Amino acid sequence: AFLDEALRRARALNDVLWGLIAVPEEAGFAYDPNWATLYPYQITAAPGEPFVVEARVVNHLSAEARTTATLRLPDGWICDPPMVQETIASAGSGALRFLVTAPSAPTGPSRQVIAAEITLNGRPFGPVAEGIVKID
């Protein structure tokens, strides 16, 4: 009887939680705070030397997603390419790669925050992933 009551309560709670989700078929985005990340999260780079950073994205949509990523970088930094697009299958993941170069001459603090703006099927999600670059 105890287990039956616990199961009944768990199902009732599950129904309440699903009722709170505005778009249930996209619930994965609500449950996965790391659906978009920058890898590596912490990077040590030399001034003027390029380094690779990836925007890793999980597609929680019920269909494939045309994914676009752009990086927000400090002034004077270079990103090649400036934007990356990839189609990611439903329930799949992808890695959108960038080659980033900090200026040869220091232009600010040795630690800088970078961010990735992600768009899925034309819907912008804004800067949802961040990373830290230490210029050494």
DSSP file with accessible surface (Angstrom, degrees, kcal/mol):
  #  RESIDUE AA STRUCTURE BP1 BP2  ACC     N-H-->O    O-->H-N    N-H-->O    O-->H-N    TCO  KAPPA ALPHA  PHI   PSI    X-CA   Y-CA   Z-CA
    1    1 A A     >        0   0  113      0, 0.0     4,-2.3     0, 0.0     5,-0.2   0.000 360.0 360.0 360.0 -39.1    0.0    0.0    0.0
    2    2 A F  H  >  +     0   0  169      1,-0.2     4,-2.4     2,-0.2     5,-0.2   0.919 360.0  46.3 -62.0 -45.4    2.9    2.4    0.8
    3    3 A L  H  > S+     0   0  133      2,-0.2     4,-2.6     1,-0.2    -1,-0.2   0.890 110.6  53.0 -65.7 -38.3    4.5    1.8   -2.6
    4    4 A D  H  > S+     0   0  119      2,-0.2     4,-2.4     1,-0.2    -1,-0.2   0.920 110.9  47.0 -61.8 -42.6    1.2    2.3   -4.4
    5    5 A E  H  X S+     0   0   68     -4,-2.3     4,-2.5     2,-0.2    -2,-0.2   0.912 111.8  50.4 -66.4 -41.0    0.6    5.6   -2.6
    6    6 A A  H  X S+     0   0   45     -4,-2.4     4,-2.5     1,-0.2    -2,-0.2   0.927 111.5  48.6 -63.7 -40.7    4.2    6.7   -3.4
    7    7 A L  H  X S+     0   0   79     -4,-2.6     4,-2.5     2,-0.2    -2,-0.2   0.916 110.1  51.4 -65.6 -41.7    3.7    5.8   -7.1
    8    8 A R  H  X S+     0   0  136     -4,-2.4     4,-2.2     1,-0.2    -2,-0.2   0.938 112.4  46.2 -60.6 -45.0    0.4    7.7   -7.1
    9    9 A R  H  X S+     0   0  161     -4,-2.5     4,-2.6     1,-0.2    -2,-0.2   0.896 110.9  52.2 -66.2 -39.7    2.0   10.8   -5.6
   10   10 A A  H  X S+     0   0   58     -4,-2.5     4,-2.5     2,-0.2    -1,-0.2   0.919 110.7  47.8 -63.1 -42.1    5.0   10.6   -8.0
   11   11 A R  H  X S+     0   0  156     -4,-2.5     4,-2.3     2,-0.2    -2,-0.2   0.895 111.3  50.7 -66.0 -38.6    2.6   10.4  -11.0
   12   12 A A  H  X S+     0   0   43     -4,-2.2     4,-2.1    -5,-0.2    -2,-0.2   0.924 111.7  47.5 -64.6 -42.6    0.6   13.4   -9.7
   13   13 A L  H  X S+     0   0  103     -4,-2.6     4,-2.7     2,-0.2    -2,-0.2   0.913 109.8  53.4 -64.4 -41.0    3.8   15.4   -9.3
   14   14 A N  H  X S+     0   0   76     -4,-2.5     4,-2.6     1,-0.2     5,-0.2   0.925 108.3  50.2 -59.0 -43.6    4.9   14.4  -12.8
   15   15 A D  H  X S+     0   0  111     -4,-2.3     4,-1.8     1,-0.2    -1,-0.2   0.903 110.7  49.5 -62.4 -40.6    1.6   15.7  -14.2
   16   16 A V  H  X S+     0   0   90     -4,-2.1     4,-1.0     2,-0.2    -2,-0.2   0.943 111.6  48.4 -63.8 -46.8    2.0   19.0  -12.3
   17   17 A L  H >X S+     0   0   75     -4,-2.7     3,-0.9     1,-0.2     4,-0.6   0.933 111.5  48.7 -61.7 -45.1    5.5   19.5  -13.6
   18   18 A W  H >< S+     0   0  102     -4,-2.6     3,-0.8     1,-0.3    -1,-0.2   0.859 106.7  58.3 -64.5 -30.9    4.6   18.7  -17.2
   19   19 A G  H 3< S+     0   0   66     -4,-1.8    -1,-0.3    -5,-0.2    -2,-0.2   0.749 101.2  56.3 -68.8 -22.3    1.7   21.1  -16.9
   20   20 A L  H << S+     0   0  133     -4,-1.0     2,-0.5    -3,-0.9    -1,-0.2   0.632  85.0  95.5 -82.8 -15.7    4.2   23.9  -16.0
   21   21 A I    <<  -     0   0   31     -3,-0.8     6,-0.1    -4,-0.6     5,-0.0  -0.676  64.4-153.4 -83.8 122.5    6.2   23.5  -19.2
   22   22 A A  S    S+     0   0   99     -2,-0.5    -1,-0.2     1,-0.3     5,-0.0   0.885  90.9  23.2 -63.0 -41.5    5.1   25.9  -21.9
   23   23 A V  S >  S-     0   0   54      1,-0.1     3,-2.4     3,-0.1    -1,-0.3  -0.806  72.3-171.1-128.1  89.6    6.2   23.7  -24.8
   24   24 A P  G >  S+     0   0   58      0, 0.0     3,-1.8     0, 0.0     4,-0.2   0.820  82.6  61.7 -55.7 -33.8    6.3   20.1  -23.6
   25   25 A E  G 3  S+     0   0  120      1,-0.3     3,-0.2     2,-0.1    -2,-0.0   0.648 107.6  46.5 -70.7  -7.6    8.0   18.7  -26.7
   26   26 A E  G X> S+     0   0   49     -3,-2.4     3,-1.5     1,-0.1     4,-0.6   0.032  74.1 122.5-115.6  26.1   11.0   21.0  -26.0
   27   27 A A  H X>  +     0   0    6     -3,-1.8     4,-1.9     1,-0.3     3,-0.8   0.768  57.4  76.1 -62.7 -24.9   11.2   20.1  -22.3
   28   28 A G  H 3> S+     0   0   20     32,-0.4     4,-1.5     1,-0.3    -1,-0.3   0.838  89.2  57.7 -57.2 -32.7   14.8   19.0  -22.6
   29   29 A F  H <4 S+     0   0   29     -3,-1.5    -1,-0.3     1,-0.2     6,-0.2   0.874 107.4  47.6 -66.1 -34.6   15.9   22.6  -22.8
   30   30 A A  H << S+     0   0   76     -3,-0.8    -2,-0.2    -4,-0.6    -1,-0.2   0.853 116.8  42.6 -73.4 -33.6   14.3   23.2  -19.4
   31   31 A Y  H  < S+     0   0  129     -4,-1.9    -2,-0.2     1,-0.2    -1,-0.2   0.615 109.5  60.5 -87.6 -15.3   15.8   20.1  -17.8
   32   32 A D    ><  +     0   0   41     -4,-1.5     3,-1.2    -5,-0.2    -1,-0.2  -0.820  53.7 177.4-118.9  93.2   19.3   20.6  -19.4
   33   33 A P  T 3  S+     0   0  107      0, 0.0     3,-0.3     0, 0.0    -1,-0.1   0.682  83.6  54.3 -69.6 -12.3   21.0   23.8  -18.3
   34   34 A N  T 3   +     0   0  109      1,-0.2     3,-0.1    95,-0.0    -5,-0.1  -0.090  62.8 124.7-111.8  36.3   24.1   22.8  -20.3
   35   35 A W  S <  S+     0   0   24     -3,-1.2    23,-2.7    -6,-0.2     2,-0.4   0.761  82.4  36.0 -68.6 -19.5   22.5   22.2  -23.6
   36   36 A A  E    S+A   57   0A   6     -3,-0.3     2,-0.3    21,-0.2    21,-0.2  -0.995  77.7 160.3-133.2 126.6   25.0   24.7  -25.1
   37   37 A T  E     -A   56   0A  49     19,-2.4    19,-3.0    -2,-0.4     2,-0.4  -0.952  36.5-123.3-139.0 158.7   28.5   24.9  -23.8
   38   38 A L  E     -A   55   0A   7     92,-0.6    17,-0.2    -2,-0.3    92,-0.1  -0.895  37.7-122.2-100.5 136.7   31.9   26.2  -24.8
   39   39 A Y  E    S+A   54   0A 121     15,-2.7    15,-2.7    -2,-0.4     2,-0.1  -0.995  94.4  26.3-129.8 130.9   34.7   23.7  -24.8
   40   40 A P  S    S-     0   0   43      0, 0.0    -1,-0.2     0, 0.0     3,-0.1   0.638  77.5-160.5 -71.6 156.5   37.2   24.0  -23.3
   41   41 A Y  S    S+     0   0   99      1,-0.2    91,-3.1    -2,-0.1     2,-0.5   0.900  82.1  37.8 -69.9 -42.1   35.5   26.2  -20.7
   42   42 A Q  E    S-d  132   0B 129     89,-0.2     2,-0.4    91,-0.1    91,-0.2  -0.959  74.8-179.5-114.3 129.2   38.9   27.6  -19.5
   43   43 A I  E     -d  133   0B  17     89,-2.6    91,-3.4    -2,-0.5     2,-0.5  -0.979  19.4-154.5-128.6 137.6   41.6   28.3  -22.1
   44   44 A T  E     +d  134   0B  95     -2,-0.4     2,-0.3    89,-0.2    91,-0.2  -0.970  27.9 175.8-108.9 123.8   45.1   29.6  -21.6
   45   45 A A  E     -d  135   0B   9     89,-2.8    91,-3.0    -2,-0.5     6,-0.1  -0.931  29.1-123.4-129.7 153.4   46.3   31.3  -24.8
   46   46 A A    >   -     0   0   41     -2,-0.3     3,-2.0    89,-0.2    56,-0.4  -0.711  44.5 -93.1 -92.1 144.6   49.3   33.3  -25.9
   47   47 A P  T 3  S+     0   0   50      0, 0.0    57,-0.3     0, 0.0    -1,-0.1  -0.321 110.5   6.8 -56.9 132.0   48.9   36.8  -27.3
   48   48 A G  T 3  S+     0   0   22     54,-1.4    56,-0.2    55,-0.4    57,-0.0   0.399 103.2 115.7  77.1  -2.7   48.5   36.7  -31.1
   49   49 A E    <   -     0   0  120     -3,-2.0    53,-0.5    54,-0.2    -1,-0.2  -0.853  65.5-123.4-102.7 130.3   48.4   32.9  -31.2
   50   50 A P  E     - B   0 101A  67      0, 0.0     2,-0.3     0, 0.0    51,-0.2  -0.337  28.0-174.0 -70.2 150.9   45.2   31.2  -32.5
   51   51 A F  E     - B   0 100A  23     49,-2.5    49,-3.1    -6,-0.1     2,-0.4  -0.968  22.4-117.3-140.3 155.8   43.4   28.7  -30.4
   52   52 A V  E     + B   0  99A  60     -2,-0.3     2,-0.4    47,-0.2    47,-0.2  -0.779  28.9 176.9 -97.3 137.1   40.4   26.4  -31.0
   53   53 A V  E     - B   0  98A   1     45,-2.2    45,-2.6    -2,-0.4     2,-0.4  -0.993  12.8-152.5-135.7 142.2   37.1   26.7  -29.2
   54   54 A E  E     -AB  39  97A  30    -15,-2.7   -15,-2.7    -2,-0.4     2,-0.7  -0.943  11.7-146.0-116.1 139.0   33.9   24.7  -29.8
   55   55 A A  E     -AB  38  96A   1     41,-2.7    41,-2.7    -2,-0.4     2,-0.5  -0.920  24.6-159.3 -95.2 111.1   30.3   25.6  -29.2
   56   56 A R  E     -AB  37  95A  97    -19,-3.0   -19,-2.4    -2,-0.7     2,-0.4  -0.867  11.9-174.1 -98.0 126.6   28.8   22.2  -28.2
   57   57 A V  E     -AB  36  94A   1     37,-2.5    37,-2.3    -2,-0.5     2,-0.5  -0.964  18.1-155.1-128.3 134.6   25.1   22.0  -28.7
   58   58 A V  E     - B   0  93A  45    -23,-2.7     2,-0.9    -2,-0.4    35,-0.2  -0.926  18.3-140.1-104.9 129.1   22.5   19.4  -27.8
   59   59 A N        +     0   0    0     33,-3.0    32,-1.6    -2,-0.5    33,-0.2  -0.798  25.2 172.7 -92.8 106.4   19.3   19.5  -29.9
   60   60 A H        +     0   0   50     -2,-0.9   -32,-0.4    30,-0.1   -31,-0.1   0.335  44.4 112.8 -92.3   5.7   16.3   18.8  -27.6
   61   61 A L  S    S-     0   0   20      2,-0.2    30,-0.6    28,-0.1   -35,-0.1  -0.344  77.9-120.8 -74.3 162.3   13.8   19.5  -30.4
   62   62 A S  S    S+     0   0   92     28,-0.1     2,-0.3     2,-0.1    28,-0.1   0.454  96.4  39.3 -83.3   0.5   11.6   16.8  -31.9
   63   63 A A  S    S-     0   0   55     26,-0.1    28,-0.2     1,-0.1    -2,-0.2  -0.910 104.2 -73.8-139.7 166.7   13.1   17.5  -35.3
   64   64 A E        -     0   0  129     -2,-0.3     2,-0.4    26,-0.1    25,-0.2  -0.242  48.7-141.5 -60.8 154.4   16.5   18.3  -36.7
   65   65 A A  E     -E   88   0B   0     23,-2.8    23,-2.7    -4,-0.1     2,-0.9  -0.984  11.0-137.4-127.2 127.8   17.7   21.9  -36.1
   66   66 A R  E     -E   87   0B 106     -2,-0.4    55,-2.5    21,-0.2    56,-0.5  -0.744  37.3-159.1 -77.4 108.8   19.7   24.2  -38.3
   67   67 A T  E     -EF  86 120B   0     19,-3.2    19,-2.4    -2,-0.9     2,-0.4  -0.826  15.3-173.1-103.5 132.0   22.1   25.5  -35.7
   68   68 A T  E     -EF  85 119B  21     51,-2.5    51,-2.3    -2,-0.4     2,-0.4  -0.980   2.9-174.1-122.7 135.6   24.0   28.7  -35.9
   69   69 A A  E     +EF  84 118B   0     15,-2.6    15,-2.4    -2,-0.4     2,-0.3  -0.993   6.2 175.4-130.2 137.5   26.7   29.9  -33.5
   70   70 A T  E     -EF  83 117B  41     47,-1.8    47,-3.2    -2,-0.4     2,-0.4  -0.970  25.2-127.9-132.3 151.1   28.6   33.1  -33.3
   71   71 A L  E     - F   0 116B  21     11,-0.6     2,-0.7    -2,-0.3    45,-0.2  -0.819   4.8-144.1-102.7 139.2   31.1   34.2  -30.6
   72   72 A R  E     + F   0 115B 136     43,-3.3    43,-1.8    -2,-0.4    -2,-0.0  -0.922  34.3 175.6 -95.4 117.6   31.0   37.4  -28.6
   73   73 A L        -     0   0   40     -2,-0.7     3,-0.1    41,-0.2    41,-0.1  -0.831  34.9 -91.3-122.7 159.4   34.6   38.4  -28.1
   74   74 A P    >   -     0   0   25      0, 0.0     3,-1.8     0, 0.0    -1,-0.1  -0.243  63.2 -76.3 -62.0 158.2   36.5   41.3  -26.6
   75   75 A D  T 3  S+     0   0  150      1,-0.2     3,-0.1    32,-0.1    32,-0.1  -0.257 118.5  23.8 -56.2 137.7   37.3   44.2  -28.9
   76   76 A G  T 3  S+     0   0   59      1,-0.3    -1,-0.2    -3,-0.1     2,-0.2   0.309  90.8 124.4  89.1  -7.9   40.2   43.5  -31.2
   77   77 A W    <   -     0   0   26     -3,-1.8     2,-0.4    25,-0.1    -1,-0.3  -0.550  52.3-138.1 -83.2 154.2   39.9   39.7  -31.1
   78   78 A I  E     -C  101   0A 108     23,-2.7    23,-2.5    -2,-0.2     2,-0.4  -0.914  14.2-168.0-117.1 139.0   39.6   37.8  -34.3
   79   79 A C  E     -C  100   0A  28     -2,-0.4    21,-0.2    21,-0.2     4,-0.1  -0.991  15.5-137.9-128.2 127.3   37.3   34.8  -35.0
   80   80 A D  E    S+C   99   0A 102     19,-2.7    19,-2.5    -2,-0.4    -2,-0.0  -0.979  93.0  18.8-131.0 117.1   37.5   32.6  -38.0
   81   81 A P  S    S-     0   0   49      0, 0.0    -1,-0.3     0, 0.0    18,-0.1   0.672  81.0-149.6 -78.5 164.9   35.0   31.9  -39.2
   82   82 A P  S    S+     0   0  101      0, 0.0   -11,-0.6     0, 0.0     2,-0.3   0.767  83.7  19.8 -71.0 -21.9   32.8   34.6  -37.7
   83   83 A M  E     -E   70   0B  92    -13,-0.1     2,-0.4    -4,-0.1   -13,-0.2  -0.996  67.5-159.1-147.2 142.4   29.7   32.3  -37.8
   84   84 A V  E     -E   69   0B  24    -15,-2.4   -15,-2.6    -2,-0.3     2,-0.4  -0.982   6.5-167.4-124.6 137.3   29.3   28.5  -38.0
   85   85 A Q  E     +E   68   0B  92     -2,-0.4     2,-0.3   -17,-0.2   -17,-0.2  -0.959  13.0 162.4-123.0 142.8   26.2   26.6  -39.1
   86   86 A E  E     -E   67   0B  63    -19,-2.4   -19,-3.2    -2,-0.4     2,-0.6  -0.975  35.4-125.0-153.9 143.8   25.5   22.9  -38.7
   87   87 A T  E     -E   66   0B  61     -2,-0.3     2,-0.5   -21,-0.2   -21,-0.2  -0.836  28.1-163.0 -92.0 126.4   22.4   20.8  -38.9
   88   88 A I  E     -E   65   0B   3    -23,-2.7   -23,-2.8    -2,-0.6     3,-0.1  -0.946  17.0-123.3-114.4 128.7   21.9   18.7  -35.7
   89   89 A A    >   -     0   0   62     -2,-0.5     3,-2.4   -25,-0.2   -30,-0.3  -0.208  42.5 -80.9 -64.8 156.6   19.6   15.7  -35.7
   90   90 A S  T 3  S+     0   0   53      1,-0.3    -1,-0.1   -28,-0.1   -30,-0.1  -0.356 120.7   7.9 -57.2 134.2   16.8   15.5  -33.1
   91   91 A A  T 3  S+     0   0   88    -32,-1.6    -1,-0.3   -30,-0.6   -31,-0.1   0.594 114.1 114.1  64.0  13.9   18.2   14.3  -29.8
   92   92 A G    <   -     0   0   21     -3,-2.4   -33,-3.0   -33,-0.2     2,-0.3  -0.387  55.8-138.3-103.2-178.0   21.7   14.7  -31.3
   93   93 A S  E     -B   58   0A  89    -35,-0.2     2,-0.3    -2,-0.1   -35,-0.2  -0.949  12.5-167.7-139.5 161.3   24.6   16.9  -30.6
   94   94 A G  E     -B   57   0A  10    -37,-2.3   -37,-2.5    -2,-0.3     2,-0.5  -0.969  17.0-138.4-146.9 160.4   27.1   18.9  -32.6
   95   95 A A  E     -B   56   0A  38     -2,-0.3     2,-0.6   -39,-0.2   -39,-0.2  -0.980  13.3-161.9-125.0 116.2   30.4   20.8  -32.2
   96   96 A L  E     -B   55   0A   1    -41,-2.7   -41,-2.7    -2,-0.5     2,-0.3  -0.893  19.7-148.5-101.6 114.9   30.7   24.1  -34.0
   97   97 A R  E     -B   54   0A 140     -2,-0.6     2,-0.3   -43,-0.2   -43,-0.2  -0.659  17.5-178.2 -97.7 142.5   34.4   25.0  -34.2
   98   98 A F  E     -B   53   0A   4    -45,-2.6   -45,-2.2    -2,-0.3     2,-0.6  -0.962  22.4-141.6-131.6 149.1   36.1   28.4  -34.2
   99   99 A L  E     -BC  52  80A  69    -19,-2.5   -19,-2.7    -2,-0.3     2,-0.4  -0.963  29.3-170.7-109.0 117.2   39.7   29.6  -34.5
  100  100 A V  E     -BC  51  79A   0    -49,-3.1   -49,-2.5    -2,-0.6     2,-0.4  -0.890  10.5-168.8-115.1 141.1   40.1   32.6  -32.2
  101  101 A T  E     -BC  50  78A  29    -23,-2.5   -23,-2.7    -2,-0.4     3,-0.1  -0.994  10.6-149.5-132.1 125.3   43.1   34.9  -31.9
  102  102 A A        -     0   0    3    -53,-0.5   -54,-1.4    -2,-0.4   -25,-0.1  -0.569  42.3 -85.0 -83.0 154.2   43.6   37.5  -29.1
  103  103 A P        -     0   0   30      0, 0.0   -55,-0.4     0, 0.0   -54,-0.2  -0.201  29.7-125.8 -57.7 153.0   45.6   40.7  -30.0
  104  104 A S  S    S+     0   0   97    -57,-0.3    -2,-0.0   -56,-0.2   -55,-0.0   0.834  98.6  55.5 -68.1 -34.4   49.4   40.5  -29.9
  105  105 A A  S    S-     0   0   65      1,-0.0   -57,-0.1   -57,-0.0    -1,-0.0  -0.847 102.8-101.9-101.4 136.2   49.5   43.6  -27.6
  106  106 A P        +     0   0  121      0, 0.0    -2,-0.1     0, 0.0     4,-0.1  -0.286  38.2 175.6 -56.1 136.5   47.5   43.5  -24.3
  107  107 A T        -     0   0   93      2,-0.2   -32,-0.1    -4,-0.1     3,-0.0   0.218  62.3 -21.5-125.2   9.2   44.2   45.4  -24.5
  108  108 A G  S    S-     0   0   45    -34,-0.0    -1,-0.1     1,-0.0     4,-0.1  -0.964 101.9 -11.6 175.8-159.9   42.7   44.6  -21.1
  109  109 A P        -     0   0   94      0, 0.0    -2,-0.2     0, 0.0    26,-0.1  -0.163  60.2-118.3 -60.6 157.3   42.7   42.2  -18.2
  110  110 A S  S    S+     0   0   66     24,-0.1    25,-3.3     1,-0.1     2,-0.5   0.747 101.9  61.4 -72.1 -21.0   44.6   38.9  -18.7
  111  111 A R  E     + G   0 134B 138     23,-0.2     2,-0.4    21,-0.0    23,-0.2  -0.928  69.4 178.5-108.3 128.9   41.3   37.0  -18.1
  112  112 A Q  E     - G   0 133B  37     21,-2.9    21,-3.1    -2,-0.5     2,-0.4  -0.956  23.0-133.3-129.1 146.7   38.5   37.6  -20.6
  113  113 A V  E     - G   0 132B  96     -2,-0.4     2,-0.3    19,-0.2    19,-0.2  -0.837  21.9-172.7 -98.3 133.8   35.0   36.1  -20.8
  114  114 A I  E     - G   0 131B   2     17,-2.4    17,-2.3    -2,-0.4     2,-0.3  -0.869   4.1-163.5-118.8 158.3   33.8   35.0  -24.2
  115  115 A A  E     -FG  72 130B  18    -43,-1.8   -43,-3.3    -2,-0.3     2,-0.5  -0.975  14.1-134.8-141.6 154.9   30.3   33.8  -25.0
  116  116 A A  E     -FG  71 129B   0     13,-2.6    12,-1.5    -2,-0.3    13,-1.2  -0.951  12.0-151.2-112.6 127.4   28.4   31.9  -27.8
  117  117 A E  E     -FG  70 127B  56    -47,-3.2   -47,-1.8    -2,-0.5     2,-0.4  -0.868  19.4-160.0 -93.6 129.0   25.2   33.1  -29.2
  118  118 A I  E     -FG  69 126B   1      8,-1.8     7,-3.0    -2,-0.5     8,-0.5  -0.920  13.2-173.9-117.8 137.1   23.1   30.1  -30.4
  119  119 A T  E     -FG  68 124B  37    -51,-2.3   -51,-2.5    -2,-0.4     2,-0.5  -0.995   6.1-163.3-126.6 132.5   20.2   30.1  -32.9
  120  120 A L  E >  S-FG  67 123B   4      3,-2.2     3,-2.4    -2,-0.4   -53,-0.2  -0.978  75.9 -21.3-118.2 120.6   18.1   27.0  -33.6
  121  121 A N  T 3  S-     0   0   90    -55,-2.5    -1,-0.1    -2,-0.5   -54,-0.1   0.871 129.2 -49.5  50.3  41.1   16.0   27.0  -36.8
  122  122 A G  T 3  S+     0   0   63    -56,-0.5    -1,-0.3     1,-0.2   -55,-0.1   0.385 112.4 121.1  84.0  -5.2   16.0   30.8  -36.9
  123  123 A R  E <   - G   0 120B 129     -3,-2.4    -3,-2.2     2,-0.0     2,-0.3  -0.825  57.7-140.5 -95.2 112.2   15.0   31.2  -33.2
  124  124 A P  E     - G   0 119B  95      0, 0.0    -5,-0.2     0, 0.0    -7,-0.0  -0.528  21.4-178.1 -75.9 135.0   17.7   33.1  -31.3
  125  125 A F  E     -     0   0B  52     -7,-3.0    -6,-0.1     1,-0.3    -2,-0.0   0.429  37.9-135.4-104.7  -6.1   18.5   31.9  -27.8
  126  126 A G  E     - G   0 118B  23     -8,-0.5    -8,-1.8     1,-0.1     2,-1.2  -0.266  56.5 -21.0  82.8-169.3   21.0   34.6  -27.1
  127  127 A P  E    S+ G   0 117B  62      0, 0.0   -10,-0.3     0, 0.0    -1,-0.1  -0.621  72.8 156.7 -77.5  99.0   24.4   34.2  -25.5
  128  128 A V  E     +     0   0B  49    -12,-1.5     2,-0.4    -2,-1.2   -92,-0.2   0.499  53.8  52.1-105.8  -7.7   23.8   30.9  -23.7
  129  129 A A  E     - G   0 116B   4    -13,-1.2   -13,-2.6    -3,-0.1     2,-0.3  -0.993  62.7-174.9-132.6 140.6   27.3   29.5  -23.3
  130  130 A E  E     - G   0 115B  95     -2,-0.4   -92,-0.6   -15,-0.2     2,-0.3  -0.902   4.7-178.0-132.8 161.4   30.4   31.2  -21.8
  131  131 A G  E     - G   0 114B   2    -17,-2.3   -17,-2.4    -2,-0.3     2,-0.4  -0.950  22.5-123.5-149.1 167.8   34.1   30.5  -21.4
  132  132 A I  E     -dG  42 113B  42    -91,-3.1   -89,-2.6    -2,-0.3     2,-0.5  -0.967  17.5-164.7-121.4 131.2   37.1   32.1  -19.8
  133  133 A V  E     -dG  43 112B   0    -21,-3.1   -21,-2.9    -2,-0.4     2,-0.6  -0.969   3.4-160.8-116.9 125.4   40.3   32.9  -21.7
  134  134 A K  E     -dG  44 111B  61    -91,-3.4   -89,-2.8    -2,-0.5     2,-0.6  -0.933  11.5-146.4-105.0 121.2   43.5   33.7  -19.9
  135  135 A I  E      d   45   0B  35    -25,-3.3   -89,-0.2    -2,-0.6   -91,-0.1  -0.783 360.0 360.0 -88.5 118.9   46.1   35.4  -22.0
  136  136 A D              0   0  125    -91,-3.0    -2,-0.0    -2,-0.6   -92,-0.0  -0.913 360.0 360.0-119.8 360.0   49.5   34.3  -20.8
